[in-house]
Amino acid sequence: MILYVKTGCPWCIKVLDYAKDNGIEFTELRNIATPGVSEELIARGGKRQVPYLVDEKSGTEMYESADIIEYLKKF
């Protein structure tokens, strides 16, 4: 799973803390402060909003920390 984040984003921290506390690891964290990543996120999801989860195995992609945490509860 890939998680798009931004340094200092409280909603991103909320998702990352949940994942850490529950032993869930992301294959990649992509920070939108990195050149090109913001454009990649917009092309993928349509907005420059984080956090944004991509689960390539299931084809699931979503914004909103609460929705992402609910999704992660399946693992």
Secondary structure, 3 states (H helix, E strand, C coil): CEEEECCCCHHHHHHHHHHHHCCCCCCEEEECCCCCHHHHHHHHHCCCCCCEEEECCCCEEEECHHHHHHHHCCC
